[in-house]
Amino acid sequence: SMMKPILMKTFAKELGEVLSDEQKAIACSSHNGDTEHVAAAQSILTESEWGLMQCPLDVPLIQFGRQVRRPRRWFHTCSGEHAAILKALRIMGISRAGYTLPQSDWFPKFLDVLRNFLEEPNWEPKRVSKDGCGLPTVSNTVNELAIMFAGLARDKDDDWIWDSMCKYPDLIGGFNRLDSTAIKAGNGQVLAKEGADGLLGLSIIHE
């Protein structure tokens, strides 16, 4: 979803030292499931950890020609995010069992990230539900989303999220995807992230 660059702030410190720029970009992506997307996502975890992945089985979003893929978790648009969260939890010493539940120990840390963006220390989501990829997602107003996306530009030098997404825009969505196209057109001044139901988050640096 559109929240990925914001969600990844929860783990930015832990992942900053251990991930390559490509791995950082795929962690913030809702990718098409192309070969390079799958390879980047898989590279985040050791093969023995792949069984921990809980995102749904899926096929690539765009299939060229006649190739028919059998559904795999790695093709799912959120596989990079799941792999990065699993990697971060291991570093943080947080149990990876039940990592997709709001009861997991990382979830309150994510809510703190949102409070920080909104500058409202007592903010609580009206609802917490399950995202299409199985992770907990919180209800936000459009206004709250706008404030948070403005914060991405403001705080872009605090971590690697902005730079890695701008460096590898094709890993963020992929071929013919609006967010990848917008990031490329923005030359490092624009961060774009597609969300569900036609949402598009844009964060723009005003010089």
C-alpha positions in Angstrom: 0.0 0.0 0.0 0.8 3.7 0.0 2.1 3.4 3.6 5.2 1.3 2.8 7.7 4.1 2.9 6.2 5.2 6.2 6.0 1.7 7.6 9.6 1.1 6.8 10.6 4.0 9.1 9.8 1.6 11.9 12.8 -0.5 10.8 15.0 2.1 9.1 17.8 2.1 11.7 18.1 -1.7 11.9 18.0 -2.3 8.1 20.2 0.7 7.2 23.4 -1.1 7.8 22.5 -4.5 6.4 20.6 -4.0 3.2 21.9 -3.0 -0.2 20.2 0.0 -2.0 18.2 -2.5 -4.2 17.0 -4.4 -1.1 16.0 -1.1 0.5 14.0 -0.1 -2.5 12.2 -3.5 -2.8 11.3 -3.2 1.0 9.3 0.0 0.2 7.7 -1.4 -3.0 4.4 -2.8 -4.3 6.1 -4.5 -7.2 4.9 -6.2 -10.4 6.5 -9.5 -9.5 9.1 -9.4 -12.3 12.2 -11.4 -12.2 14.3 -8.6 -10.8 11.7 -7.8 -8.2 11.6 -11.4 -7.0 15.4 -11.7 -6.9 15.7 -8.5 -4.9 13.1 -9.6 -2.4 14.5 -13.1 -2.0 18.0 -11.8 -1.5 16.9 -10.1 1.8 16.5 -13.4 3.6 18.5 -16.7 3.7 16.8 -19.5 1.9 16.1 -21.2 5.3 14.0 -18.2 6.3 11.8 -18.2 3.3 9.3 -20.5 5.0 8.5 -17.7 7.5 7.0 -15.5 4.8 3.3 -15.0 5.3 2.2 -12.8 2.4 -0.4 -14.4 0.1 0.3 -16.6 -2.9 0.1 -14.7 -6.1 1.2 -14.5 -9.7 3.1 -11.6 -11.3 0.9 -8.5 -12.0 1.9 -8.4 -15.7 2.5 -11.6 -17.6 4.1 -11.2 -21.0 3.3 -13.7 -23.7 2.2 -17.2 -22.9 4.1 -17.9 -19.7 1.9 -19.0 -16.9 3.4 -18.9 -13.5 2.2 -20.9 -10.6 1.3 -18.7 -7.6 4.2 -18.1 -5.2 4.6 -15.8 -2.2 7.5 -14.1 -3.9 5.4 -12.9 -6.8 3.1 -11.1 -4.4 3.4 -7.3 -4.7 4.4 -7.0 -1.0 7.0 -9.7 -0.8 9.9 -7.3 -0.4 8.2 -5.6 2.5 7.5 -8.9 4.2 11.1 -10.1 3.7 12.5 -6.8 5.1 10.2 -6.9 8.2 11.3 -10.5 8.9 15.0 -9.4 8.5 14.5 -6.4 10.8 12.7 -8.4 13.5 15.5 -10.9 13.7 18.0 -8.0 14.2 15.7 -6.4 16.8 15.3 -9.7 18.7 11.5 -9.6 18.2 9.8 -13.0 17.7 8.9 -13.6 14.1 6.0 -15.9 14.9 2.8 -14.0 14.3 4.6 -11.1 12.7 1.5 -10.2 10.6 -0.6 -9.6 13.7 -1.2 -6.3 15.4 -0.2 -8.1 18.6 3.4 -8.4 17.3 5.9 -6.3 19.2 6.8 -4.2 16.2 3.3 -2.8 15.7 3.3 -0.3 18.6 6.7 1.0 17.2 4.9 1.6 13.9 2.1 3.6 15.6 4.8 5.7 17.3 6.2 6.5 13.8 2.7 7.7 12.7 2.4 9.8 15.9 5.7 11.3 15.1 4.7 12.3 11.6 1.3 13.6 12.7 2.9 15.4 15.7 0.1 14.1 17.9 1.6 12.0 20.7 -1.7 10.6 21.8 -3.0 9.7 18.3 -4.8 6.3 18.0 -6.1 4.7 14.8 -9.9 4.5 14.6 -9.5 1.0 13.2 -6.8 -1.6 12.7 -7.6 -4.2 10.1 -5.8 -6.7 7.9 -4.3 -5.4 4.7 -4.6 -7.4 1.5 -1.1 -8.7 2.1 -1.9 -9.9 5.6 -0.1 -7.1 7.6 -2.0 -4.9 10.0 -3.1 -1.6 8.5 -4.6 1.4 10.3 -7.3 3.7 9.2 -6.1 7.2 8.2 -8.0 10.3 6.9 -6.8 11.7 3.6 -5.6 14.7 5.6 -3.5 12.5 7.8 -2.0 10.8 4.7 -1.1 14.2 3.2 0.6 15.2 6.4 2.6 12.0 6.5 3.7 12.2 2.9 4.8 15.9 3.4 6.8 14.5 6.3 8.7 12.1 4.0 10.1 15.1 2.1 10.8 17.0 5.3 12.6 14.1 6.9 14.2 12.6 3.8 17.8 13.0 5.2 17.0 11.1 8.4 17.3 7.7 6.8 17.7 5.8 3.5 14.1 5.5 2.4 13.8 8.5 0.1 17.2 8.0 -1.6 16.8 4.3 -2.2 13.4 4.7 -3.7 14.7 7.4 -6.0 17.7 5.4 -6.9 15.8 2.3 -8.0 12.4 3.6 -9.2 11.7 0.5 -11.3 11.8 -1.7 -8.1 9.1 0.4 -6.5 6.3 -0.6 -8.9 7.8 -1.6 -12.2 7.0 -1.4 -15.9 4.2 1.0 -16.7 3.5 1.8 -13.1 2.5 5.3 -12.2 4.7 5.6 -9.0 7.9 4.4 -10.8 7.2 6.8 -13.7 6.6 9.8 -11.3 9.8 9.1 -9.4 11.8 8.9 -12.6 10.3 12.2 -13.8 11.0 13.8 -10.4 14.8 13.4 -10.5 15.1 12.9 -6.8 12.7 15.7 -5.9 9.5 13.6 -5.9 8.6 10.4 -4.1 5.5 8.6 -5.3 3.8 5.5 -3.9 0.7 3.9 -5.2 -2.0 2.7 -2.8 -5.2 0.6 -3.0 -8.3 1.9 -4.8 -6.4 4.3 -7.1 -4.7 6.3 -4.3 -1.3 7.9 -5.1 0.9 9.4 -2.5 3.2 12.1 -3.6 5.9 13.8 -1.6 7.6 16.8 -3.2 10.7 18.8 -2.2 10.1 22.5 -2.4 13.4 24.2 -3.0 
